[in-house]
């Protein structure tokens, strides 16, 4: 199965629009960006949120979440047309030469899930056993993948509260310098920046990241479910034409259908009009 790397323009544009809108609102009201750029507040909010997440989740899950974060802004998506063409080619070859003929195709397959499914089918596993084994693998992978978005959902729950904690810490420092009344108002404003960081990070970063990762993982699950059903259909000897319709029902967003002729189906050559007329006249004369 081929994959293409693409930049998620929606994520980049959405993040820019959100941050630009907030910054523009601040500037329109006569504020300055320097008023909300407070390294101390950022350290309290993001450091405290990271620590709380590490308490809730194992370190391996937290590290995996940050590794998967790259899929929010760019990701590899399957090329559905190429995948369906390959599956249909396997179906025609198995129907014509037998299931064992697909053994020569295993070395060319890069997708581990498809390769393992076909390997079990070639080795003689029954349809029921193959379905059970691969569905167990899908369920385990899905359960493992679900932990990644939960990391960012948990961070979205922690960061606003930690932002309030940072604001309270800032107010404590302000109260200790009440003798300088000119600095009290400025200090209170700085203290509430932590709250802005906490609420903003939860709603502009963590929750959108979690939602986008869920979409990415569901797309991959659909492709694997389609692959499994295709292998099972090949084992049961389903007509490749019917299999093609079934595969495109899984990926409605696929482009132009590959066409049966492109993957090995016999071409049907229509009779010429003159030939059809001759056959019809011959039939009438009889």
N, C-alpha and C positions, 0 to 999 in steps of 0.2 A: 504494500500500500504506500503510495506516494503522499508526502506532506509538503505543504507550502508555508513558508514563514511570512507572516504579515504583521504590520503594525496596526494596533487597534486605534483607529482615528477617533472613534467615539469616546474612548476612555481619555485620551489626551485632550481632545476638544472639551469634553465635559469638565475635566479638572481645571483647565484654563478658564473656562467661562465662569465656573463657581468662584475661583480665587479672584478673577478680574472683577466680577460683580461686587464682591465684598470690598475689595480695595477701592473701586470707584465710588461706592457708597460712603466709605470713610473719607475720601478726598473731597467729595461734594459737600459733606458736612463740615469741612474746614479742618479735618484731622490730618495727620501725617503718618506715613507708613512706619516711621521710626518709633511711633508710639506703641505699635503692636509687635515690634521685633525685639523681644526680650529673651535673651538666651537663658536666663535663670528660670523663667516660667516654662520654657520649652524643656529644659532639663528635668524639672519637677514632673511635668505631665508625661512626657515620653519615657523618661526613666522609670517613673512609678508604674506606668501602664505595662511596660515590658517586664518589670519584676513581678507584677501581679499575674501576668499571663504565664510566666515561667513557673509560678507556684501551681497554677491550675493544670498545666499540660506538661508532659515529659519534654525534655530538652530536644529530643530527636524530632518531635512533632513541631515544635517552635521553629527549629532550623529548617525543616521541610516547608513550613509555611512561608518563610522568607525566600526560600529558593523558588517556590511556585509563584511568588509575587510577580516575577517577570512575565508570567502568562496573562497578567492583567493588562499590561501595556502592549505586549506582542506575544503571539502564540503560533503554534503550528496547527493547521487545520487539514483534515484529510481532503484529498481530491476525489470527490464522490464518483465522478465519471470514470476515472482510471480504476478505482477500486471495483466498481460494478463490472467494468469490462473484464477485469481479471477473474472475478468470481464466475461470470458467465462463460469465460473461456475454459475454466476448470470444469464447469458443468457440461459443456459440449464434449470436452475431451474424455471425461469420465463416462458419459453416455455412449460414446463411440468406441473407446478403447478399454473401458473398465476403470474402476476406482484405483487400482494399483498403478495405472499409468501416471497418476499425479505425483508419484514418488520422485520423478525427475524435476518437478516444479518446486520441491521443498527448498532446494538450495538457493532459489531466486527470491524467496519470500523474506521480506525484512520485518514484517509485522509479527511479533512473537505470538500474539493471540491466534492469528490466522494460521501460522505455521504449526502451533501445537494442536489446534483443532484438526487440521488436515492430517497431521502425523498420526493422531489417535484413530482417525477414520481409516487411514490406510493400513494401520496395524490390526484392524479387525474389531475395534470397539463397536458395541451395539449403539443404536440411536439413543436408547434410553440412558445408557451409561455415559455416552459422550455428552448428552445434554446435562445430566446431573453433575458431572465433573466440571464442565466449563461454566455452568451457572453458579456453582460454588465458588469458582475463581472470580467470577464477576461480582458476586455478593461480597467476597472478602476485599476485593479492590475498591468497591463502592464504599464499604465501611471505613476503609483506610483513608480514602480520599475525603470523606466527609469531615474528618478531623481538621483539615487545613482551613476551610472557611470558618469553622468554629473558633479558631484562634483569633481571627479578626473580629468576629462577632463578640467574643469575650472582651477584646480590647476596646470595642465600642461601648461596652457596658462599664468598663473601669475608668476610661479616660475622663468623662464628665465629672465623676466624683472626685478623682484625683485633681482635676482642675479646680474644683471648689476648695479642696485641701490646700492647693497652692495659693489661692486667693486669701484664705484664712491666715496662712503663714505670712503673706505679705502684709496683711492688716495688723498682725502682731508687731511687725517691725515698724509700721507707721505709728502705732500707739505708743511706742517707746520714744518717739521724737515729737510729741505733741507741743513741746515748747517752741518749735519752729513751725508756726501755723502756715507759713507760705509753702512749706514742703508737704503738708498733710494731703492736700487735694491731689498733687502730683503723685504722691505715694499710693493713694487709694486707687487712682487710675491704673498705675502699673500693677497693683495687686490683682486687679480683675482681668488682666491679660491672661493669666493662667486659666481662668474659666473659659475665655474665648478659645484658647488652644484645646482644652479638653472637649468642649462641645463641638468645635469645628473639626477636630480630628476624627471624632466618632461619626459625624454625619457626612463629611466630605471625603474621608479617606477609608476608614476601617469598614463601615457598612457597605459602601459601593464595591470595595475590593472583595469582600466576602460574596456579594451577589454575583459579581463577574466570574469569580472562580467556580461558583456553583454551575453557571451556564457552561463554562469550558468543560467541566467534568461530565456534565450531562451529554454534551455533544459527543464526547469520546465514548461514553457508555452506549449511546444509540448506535454508533458505528460498530462497536463490538457485538451488540445484540444482533444487528443485521448480519454481521459476518458469521456468527454462530448459526443463525437460521439458514443462511445460504449453504453452509457446510452440511447441515442436517438434511436439507432438501436435496443436495447432490447425492448423499448417501441413500436417500429413499428413491432416487431416480426421477425426481420431478422434471417435467418438461421445461427446458431452458426458457422457453417463451413465457411460461407462467412464472418462472423464477424471476425473470426480468421485471415483470410488473410488481412482484412482491418486494424486490429490492428498492425500486423507486418509491414505493409507499413509505419506506423508512426514511428516505432522504428527499423530501419534496422540494428542497432548495437546490437540488442538483441541476446542472445546466442541461444542454441538449442531450437527449437520450443517446447512448452510444450506438444503438441500432443493432439488430441481430446479425446483419450481414458483416459487421465489423469484427465480430468476435467468433466467427466461424460457422454461422448458420448458413445453410444452402440458399443461394440466391434464387428467387422465383422469377423467371423471365416470362413476361406476359406474351401471349400469342399475338401475332400481327393481325390487324383488322382484316386484311385480305384472307389470311388463313382461316380466321374465324368464320368469314362469310362462306368460304368454300365448304367448310365442315357443316355449316348450317344448311346450305343448299343440298349437299349430299344426303343429309339426314331427311330432308323433305322428299327427295326423289325416291328414297326407300319407302 
